[in-house]
Amino acid sequence: MTLEERAERAVELKNSGMYNCAQAVTAALADQTGLTEEQLKQVSAGFCAGMGNLEATCGALIGAGMIAGLKTEGKGTLGVTKQIQEEFGKRCGALKCKELKTVTDGKPLCPCEDCVRNAVMIYGETMGLK
């Protein structure tokens, strides 16, 4: 599966109504870990709507950070997640759910689908996935 296909799969999962943003990202990147898609869905269940419904850090970004931690086995994860966060901020315009969903000119700064897509793409680019 290409990186673009992973990103579109994450969007499809999010749009299914059965996955939140964090779950969609972790599920689309499940093969990067030693966990199953269902285990990742469970562990990321509380990280929707900006860090557990607090409108804080975007769940898609948290999901990418979770996968980075599993992939790096905790070694150098902080540097990887910092890179992911910086690029996410550039592409999406913010890191916090509340800011990403702020409507200006009739549309949000960055809709959830784009956040999910960008989180998967940025993770993959940062980790060297094709």
PALO-690356 format. One record per residue (C-alpha): x, y, z; residue in one letter; residue number from 1. Coordinates in pm, 1 decimal. Example, Ala and Ser with C-alpha at 12.3 -4.5 7.8 and 13.67 -1.06 7.14 Angstrom:
2
(site (1230.0, -450.0, 780.0), 'A', 1) (site (1367.0, -106.0, 714.0), 'S', 2) 
END
This chain:
130
(site (0.0, 0.0, 0.0), 'M', 1) (site (141.7, 340.0, -95.6), 'T', 2) (site (157.5, 629.4, 146.0), 'L', 3) (site (-118.2, 806.7, -45.6), 'E', 4) (site (-336.9, 495.6, -24.1), 'E', 5) (site (-276.7, 479.2, 352.0), 'R', 6) (site (-378.9, 843.4, 384.8), 'A', 7) (site (-698.2, 789.4, 184.4), 'E', 8) (site (-777.0, 477.6, 389.1), 'R', 9) (site (-748.2, 687.3, 705.8), 'A', 10) (site (-994.0, 940.5, 558.8), 'V', 11) (site (-1235.2, 658.9, 467.8), 'E', 12) (site (-1214.2, 517.1, 821.0), 'L', 13) (site (-1280.3, 861.3, 972.4), 'K', 14) (site (-1573.2, 921.6, 738.3), 'N', 15) (site (-1723.3, 580.6, 820.2), 'S', 16) (site (-1832.9, 714.7, 1158.1), 'G', 17) (site (-1674.1, 414.2, 1328.7), 'M', 18) (site (-1332.3, 577.1, 1390.2), 'Y', 19) (site (-1231.8, 907.4, 1542.5), 'N', 20) (site (-935.1, 1101.1, 1401.2), 'C', 21) (site (-673.4, 935.1, 1622.5), 'A', 22) (site (-817.7, 589.4, 1555.0), 'Q', 23) (site (-824.3, 645.8, 1178.1), 'A', 24) (site (-455.8, 742.4, 1173.0), 'V', 25) (site (-340.9, 458.5, 1398.0), 'T', 26) (site (-545.2, 202.1, 1203.6), 'A', 27) (site (-409.5, 318.6, 868.6), 'A', 28) (site (-55.6, 281.7, 1004.8), 'L', 29) (site (-111.6, -37.5, 1205.2), 'A', 30) (site (145.9, -234.4, 1006.1), 'D', 31) (site (413.4, 0.6, 1142.1), 'Q', 32) (site (360.9, -151.5, 1486.7), 'T', 33) (site (341.4, -487.0, 1658.1), 'G', 34) (site (-21.3, -423.9, 1751.3), 'L', 35) (site (-337.8, -511.8, 1565.8), 'T', 36) (site (-565.2, -253.1, 1412.7), 'E', 37) (site (-826.6, -335.4, 1678.6), 'E', 38) (site (-576.1, -287.7, 1963.2), 'Q', 39) (site (-472.1, 47.0, 1820.5), 'L', 40) (site (-835.8, 147.9, 1779.4), 'K', 41) (site (-892.3, 73.5, 2146.5), 'Q', 42) (site (-581.1, 249.4, 2275.9), 'V', 43) (site (-649.8, 564.5, 2070.3), 'S', 44) (site (-1025.1, 578.4, 2147.8), 'A', 45) (site (-996.5, 859.3, 2404.5), 'G', 46) (site (-797.4, 1099.4, 2188.9), 'F', 47) (site (-1070.0, 1250.8, 1972.2), 'C', 48) (site (-1198.7, 1606.0, 1959.6), 'A', 49) (site (-868.0, 1750.8, 2070.4), 'G', 50) (site (-717.4, 1530.2, 2339.7), 'M', 51) (site (-1026.5, 1372.5, 2487.3), 'G', 52) (site (-1286.8, 1630.1, 2385.3), 'N', 53) (site (-1092.1, 1926.6, 2526.9), 'L', 54) (site (-1043.8, 2087.6, 2183.5), 'E', 55) (site (-667.7, 2076.2, 2245.0), 'A', 56) (site (-409.0, 1882.6, 2039.8), 'T', 57) (site (-559.2, 1732.1, 1724.2), 'C', 58) (site (-637.6, 1361.3, 1756.1), 'G', 59) (site (-489.2, 1286.7, 1413.1), 'A', 60) (site (-160.0, 1436.7, 1527.8), 'L', 61) (site (-173.9, 1236.5, 1851.4), 'I', 62) (site (-234.4, 918.6, 1649.8), 'G', 63) (site (72.9, 984.1, 1436.3), 'A', 64) (site (275.5, 1042.2, 1753.2), 'G', 65) (site (152.0, 713.6, 1901.5), 'M', 66) (site (262.8, 521.8, 1594.3), 'I', 67) (site (598.5, 702.7, 1595.2), 'A', 68) (site (651.5, 595.9, 1955.6), 'G', 69) (site (576.9, 234.1, 1874.1), 'L', 70) (site (789.4, 236.5, 1558.0), 'K', 71) (site (1091.8, 395.2, 1728.3), 'T', 72) (site (1040.6, 186.0, 2042.9), 'E', 73) (site (1063.4, 511.6, 2236.8), 'G', 74) (site (1415.1, 591.1, 2117.2), 'K', 75) (site (1431.6, 934.7, 1958.0), 'G', 76) (site (1052.8, 961.7, 1951.9), 'T', 77) (site (1052.1, 1316.9, 2082.0), 'L', 78) (site (1255.6, 1438.3, 1784.2), 'G', 79) (site (1033.5, 1250.6, 1540.1), 'V', 80) (site (711.9, 1381.8, 1692.5), 'T', 81) (site (853.4, 1734.7, 1693.1), 'K', 82) (site (918.7, 1705.6, 1318.5), 'Q', 83) (site (567.6, 1570.3, 1262.7), 'I', 84) (site (413.6, 1850.3, 1470.3), 'Q', 85) (site (607.7, 2124.0, 1293.5), 'E', 86) (site (509.6, 2000.7, 947.4), 'E', 87) (site (148.6, 1943.8, 1055.5), 'F', 88) (site (133.2, 2303.9, 1175.8), 'G', 89) (site (266.0, 2427.6, 841.7), 'K', 90) (site (20.7, 2224.0, 635.1), 'R', 91) (site (-286.0, 2258.1, 854.0), 'C', 92) (site (-233.2, 2603.0, 1004.3), 'G', 93) (site (-262.1, 2495.7, 1369.0), 'A', 94) (site (-213.9, 2202.7, 1608.3), 'L', 95) (site (-521.4, 2242.2, 1828.8), 'K', 96) (site (-857.0, 2097.4, 1730.8), 'C', 97) (site (-1045.1, 2410.9, 1830.1), 'K', 98) (site (-828.3, 2625.3, 1603.0), 'E', 99) (site (-837.8, 2373.0, 1316.6), 'L', 100) (site (-1218.3, 2369.8, 1327.9), 'K', 101) (site (-1252.7, 2748.9, 1349.4), 'T', 102) (site (-1474.4, 2857.4, 1062.1), 'V', 103) (site (-1365.3, 3153.7, 854.3), 'T', 104) (site (-1503.2, 3240.3, 514.0), 'D', 105) (site (-1758.9, 2961.2, 555.0), 'G', 106) (site (-1514.7, 2674.5, 603.2), 'K', 107) (site (-1289.9, 2539.3, 879.9), 'P', 108) (site (-918.9, 2616.2, 878.2), 'L', 109) (site (-847.7, 2245.1, 825.0), 'C', 110) (site (-1132.5, 1989.2, 817.2), 'P', 111) (site (-1087.8, 1660.5, 1004.7), 'C', 112) (site (-1044.0, 1468.1, 678.9), 'E', 113) (site (-748.9, 1687.8, 584.0), 'D', 114) (site (-599.7, 1659.6, 933.2), 'C', 115) (site (-617.5, 1279.5, 914.1), 'V', 116) (site (-474.8, 1274.4, 561.0), 'R', 117) (site (-193.4, 1513.5, 653.2), 'N', 118) (site (-104.3, 1325.1, 973.3), 'A', 119) (site (-58.8, 998.1, 782.1), 'V', 120) (site (132.8, 1165.1, 499.3), 'M', 121) (site (363.0, 1354.7, 734.9), 'I', 122) (site (428.3, 1045.0, 947.0), 'Y', 123) (site (517.2, 851.3, 632.3), 'G', 124) (site (739.5, 1124.1, 490.8), 'E', 125) (site (917.9, 1166.1, 823.6), 'T', 126) (site (971.0, 791.4, 865.0), 'M', 127) (site (1067.6, 730.0, 502.8), 'G', 128) (site (760.8, 532.8, 388.7), 'L', 129) (site (688.8, 523.7, 17.6), 'K', 130) 
END
